[in-house]
Amino acid sequence: MPMYAYLDRPIASLDEGGKVLVWAMRRWVAAVEARMCPVAALGGALAERGLVPALAPFHRMMGLLSTHARQDLPFAPFCCPDVAEGEALVLAILSQIRGPRADTLETTLFLIAGEGCREPLHDAVLQLGEALDRAGMLPSVPAPLS
């Protein structure tokens, strides 16, 4: 899985889509922890980038992961300059929706969240990926750091 291409990588080394997604994941988690509406917390910034169509599937994906993941997915606070494990996993999942690894996406989602959540999570990931792709923000697997 390309998760390890992202893990512990400086956020500054990601493409624009990767940077936006890490910010959105951290903002979503911070809003939930503060008992705020995560959609409202993300809406304005995503709208500025033309990513309003990504908002609902992103929220659905994050909600499903937060309630159905087989283990806790660690997301870093805003001050952390590197990609955390949960963030790396989400970036890897989204990078899987195209290319030679696309056929493994359902299995990956099953391993993360189980059978009861696999289908709605798969739908949310695909819808999010399509919205990101239309906006030119679908993250690609980064080259190894030298």
For each residue, the residues with C-beta under 8 A, 3 or more apart:
1: 4 92 96 108
2: 5 6 92 95 96 101 141
3: 6 7 88 89 91 92
4: 1 7 88
5: 2 9 92 141 142 144
6: 2 3 9 14 18 83 87 88 91 92 141 142
7: 3 4 83 84 85 88
8: 82 83 88
9: 5 6 13 14 82 83 88 142 145
10: 13 81 82 83
11: 14 18 19 22 81 82 83
12: 19 81
13: 9 10 142 145
14: 6 9 11 17 18 19 22 83 91 139 142
15: 18 19 139 140 142
16: 19 20 137
17: 14 20 21 132 136 137 138 139 140
18: 6 11 14 15 21 22 91 139 142
19: 11 12 14 15 16 22 23
20: 16 17 23 24 46 49 51 137
21: 17 18 24 25 87 90 91 94 132 137 139
22: 11 14 18 19 25 26 83 87 91
23: 19 20 26 27 45 78
24: 20 21 27 28 42 45 46 58
25: 21 22 28 29 62 75 86 87 90
26: 22 23 29 30 75 76 77 78 87
27: 23 24 30 31 38 41 42 45
28: 24 25 31 32 38 41 42 58 59 62
29: 25 26 32 33 62 75
30: 26 27 33 34 41 77 78
31: 27 28 34 36 37 38 40 41 42
32: 28 29 35 36 38 66
33: 29 30
34: 30 31
35: 32
36: 31 32 40 41
37: 31 40 41
38: 27 28 31 32 41 42 59 62
39: 42 43 55 56 59
40: 31 36 37 43
41: 27 28 30 31 36 37 38
42: 24 27 28 31 38 39 45 46 55 58 59
43: 39 40 46 47 52 55
44: 47 48
45: 23 24 27 42 48 49
46: 20 24 42 43 49 51 52 54 55 58
47: 43 44 50 51 52
48: 44 45
49: 20 45 46 135 137
50: 47 135
51: 20 46 47 54 55 131 132 135 137
52: 43 46 47 55
53: 56 131 134 135
54: 46 51 57 58 128 131 132 135 137
55: 39 42 43 46 51 52 58 59
56: 39 53 59 60 127
57: 54 60 61 123 124 125 127 128 131
58: 24 28 42 46 54 55 61 62 124 128
59: 28 38 39 42 55 56 62 63
60: 56 57 63 64 120 124 127
61: 57 58 64 65 90 121 124 125 128
62: 25 28 29 38 58 59 65 66
63: 59 60 66 67
64: 60 61 67 68 113 117 120 121 124
65: 61 62 68 69 73 86 90 112 113 121
66: 32 62 63 69 73
67: 63 64
68: 64 65 113 114 116 117 121
69: 65 66 72 73 112 113
70: 111 112 113 114
71:
72: 69
73: 65 66 69 85 86 89 90
74: 84 85 86
75: 25 26 29 84 86 87
76: 26 80 82 83 84 87
77: 26 30 80
78: 23 26 30
79:
80: 76 77 84
81: 10 11 12
82: 8 9 10 11 76
83: 6 7 8 9 10 11 14 22 76 87 88 91
84: 7 74 75 76 80 87 88
85: 7 73 74 88 89
86: 25 65 73 74 75 89 90
87: 6 21 22 25 26 75 76 83 84 90 91
88: 3 4 6 7 8 9 83 84 85 91 92
89: 3 73 85 86 92 93 112
90: 21 25 61 65 73 86 87 93 94
91: 3 6 14 18 21 22 83 87 88 94 95 139
92: 1 2 3 5 6 88 89 95 96 141
93: 89 90 96 97 105 108 109 112 125
94: 21 90 91 97 125 128 129 132 138 139
95: 2 91 92 98 99 101 138 139 140 141
96: 1 2 92 93 99 101 102 104 105 108
97: 93 94 102 105 125 126 129 138
98: 95 102 129 133 138
99: 95 96 102
100:
101: 2 95 96 104 105
102: 96 97 98 99 105
103:
104: 96 101 107 108
105: 93 96 97 101 102 108 109 122 125
106: 109 110 118 122
107: 104 110 111
108: 1 93 96 104 105 111 112
109: 93 105 106 112 113 117 118 121 122 125
110: 106 107 113 114 115 118
111: 70 107 108
112: 65 69 70 89 93 108 109 121
113: 64 65 68 69 70 109 110 116 117 118 121
114: 68 70 110 117 118
115: 110 118
116: 68 113
117: 64 68 109 113 114 120 121
118: 106 109 110 113 114 115 121 122
119: 122 123
120: 60 64 117 123 124
121: 61 64 65 68 109 112 113 117 118 124 125
122: 105 106 109 118 119 125 126
123: 57 119 120 126 127
124: 57 58 60 61 64 120 121 127 128
125: 57 61 93 94 97 105 109 121 122 128 129
126: 97 122 123 129 130
127: 56 57 60 123 124 130 131
128: 54 57 58 61 94 124 125 131 132
129: 94 97 98 125 126 132 133 138
130: 126 127 133 134
131: 51 53 54 57 127 128 134 135
132: 17 21 51 54 94 128 129 135 137 138 139
133: 98 129 130 136 137 138
134: 53 130 131
135: 49 50 51 53 54 131 132
136: 17 133
137: 16 17 20 21 49 51 54 132 133
138: 17 94 95 97 98 129 132 133
139: 14 15 17 18 21 91 94 95 132
140: 15 17 95
141: 2 5 6 92 95
142: 5 6 9 13 14 15 18
143:
144: 5
145: 9 13
146:
